[in-house]
Amino acid sequence: MVRRQVLLLALLALGVAGSAQAEEKKLKACFIYVGPVGDIGWSFAHDEARKLTMKALPWLETQYVEAVPEGQALPVIDRLVKGGCKVVFTTSFGFMDQTLEAAKKYPDVVFAHTSGFKRAPNMATFMADFYQLYYLNGLMAGALTKTGKVGYVAAFPIPELKRHISAFALGVRAVNPKATVNVKWINAWVSPVKAREAAEALMAEGNDVLAFTEDTATVVQVAGRKKVPGFAHYSPMHRFAPDFVVSGQLVHWEKIYIDFLSKVRDGTYAPGKLKDVDYWWLLRESAVELGGQPGLPINPKYVDALKKAQMTVGGKQVSVYDRVMELLKDMSSPTPTFDPFTGPLQDRNGATRVPAGRVMSPQELNQMQWVAPGVVGPVADEPK
């Protein structure tokens, strides 16, 4: 009897030790968001991906801090590292320099920054980018505008937005060569009031199709109330204006998070090994998706209009709908043959930016300051 009790106690002790050991093996990853998780846009999408990543990786523990102003990330990183975070994701362009500073301060912690271009031995970069989707949205916008004026509500004039607006304008003009993309900057990621004012002003100026880059559903809601077609951004926004959301861009950050954290877990990624780690994931990697909601690349209400609209491709007339679907298939394939930023390309001031036969590199796109022809409105830091 005594032997059995001793054996039972020993087994229980082993179970407790095994449980504690399993707990010790959990990897703690922390996320810093520039907006609230309820913004319906960028930060919401990152947090949805965090949840999906946790479901996929049972050994993962996470924590997040929301609504951190750009320029104020370092104290938050200090707190998270002190709390045991071994991996820190900073998810806004404006966090770049402070993430680099933190990487130097904490050389044993893994850092990953999104949408930027600075790296360190323990700091990687990553992006699920939309420029392909913005080009496809632009094709549709160019087909649907009757005034030749397409409005665009934009947050900040950073490289990410300049390439997205430019890709959108290139698409618009591939269908409608004289059309313009008229930009209003609101200098905020989350400001429904500013977004509404900008959208209303654009429509008052004759823009009869709207697109945007900011982190609320305001633009599609305002456009829908005026029966103006619009394009969703980052999250499923079809439900906010079912009759007027034509398409949009959807992101799957979890594709990157799962891959990155799995490689941290197995030692592929570690401090000292990250200087050259830069995720640039697009349609091919399924990191992004065309549409205003998953599985719906184009709102059925607009299919007939897009099939009737014609554009010239290689000297032949094709429907805009067929062109969108053809390019979507191509850019989603393992070996895409089409890229919106293939030369020859000039900026809106007439300077050659991409010579004939060359495609812009991810590094060039990440540091892009110029904008494409057809973009109207002031653009900060634009080269002359």
Stockholm file with secondary structure:
# STOCKHOLM 1.0

chainA/1-384         MVRRQVLLLALLALGVAGSAQAEEKKLKACFIYVGPVGDIGWSFAHDEARKLTMKALPWLETQYVEAVPEGQALPVIDRLVKGGCKVVFTTSFGFMDQTLEAAKKYPDVVFAHTSGFKRAPNMATFMADFYQLYYLNGLMAGALTKTGKVGYVAAFPIPELKRHISAFALGVRAVNPKATVNVKWINAWVSPVKAREAAEALMAEGNDVLAFTEDTATVVQVAGRKKVPGFAHYSPMHRFAPDFVVSGQLVHWEKIYIDFLSKVRDGTYAPGKLKDVDYWWLLRESAVELGGQPGLPINPKYVDALKKAQMTVGGKQVSVYDRVMELLKDMSSPTPTFDPFTGPLQDRNGATRVPAGRVMSPQELNQMQWVAPGVVGPVADEPK
#=GR chainA/1-384 SS CHHHHHHHHHHHHHHHHHHHHHHHTCEEEEEECSSCTTSSSHHHHHHHHHHHHHHHCTTEEEEEECCCCTTCHHHHHHHHHHTTCSEEEECSGGGHHHHHHHHHHCTTSEEEEESCCCCBTTEEEEEECCHHHHHHHHHHHHHHCSSSEEEEEESCCSHHHHHHHHHHHHHHHHHCTTCEEEEEECSCSSCHHHHHHHHHHHHHTTCCEEEEESSSSHHHHHHHHTTCCEEEEESCCGGGSTTTEEEEEEECHHHHHHHHHHHHHTTSSCTTSCTTCEEEECTTTTSEEESSBTTBSSCGGGHHHHHHCEEEETTEEEEHHHHHHHHHHHHTSSSCCCCTTBSSEECTTSCEEECTTCBCCHHHHHTCCCCCTTEESCCTTCCC
#=GC SS_cons         CHHHHHHHHHHHHHHHHHHHHHHHTCEEEEEECSSCTTSSSHHHHHHHHHHHHHHHCTTEEEEEECCCCTTCHHHHHHHHHHTTCSEEEECSGGGHHHHHHHHHHCTTSEEEEESCCCCBTTEEEEEECCHHHHHHHHHHHHHHCSSSEEEEEESCCSHHHHHHHHHHHHHHHHHCTTCEEEEEECSCSSCHHHHHHHHHHHHHTTCCEEEEESSSSHHHHHHHHTTCCEEEEESCCGGGSTTTEEEEEEECHHHHHHHHHHHHHTTSSCTTSCTTCEEEECTTTTSEEESSBTTBSSCGGGHHHHHHCEEEETTEEEEHHHHHHHHHHHHTSSSCCCCTTBSSEECTTSCEEECTTCBCCHHHHHTCCCCCTTEESCCTTCCC
//
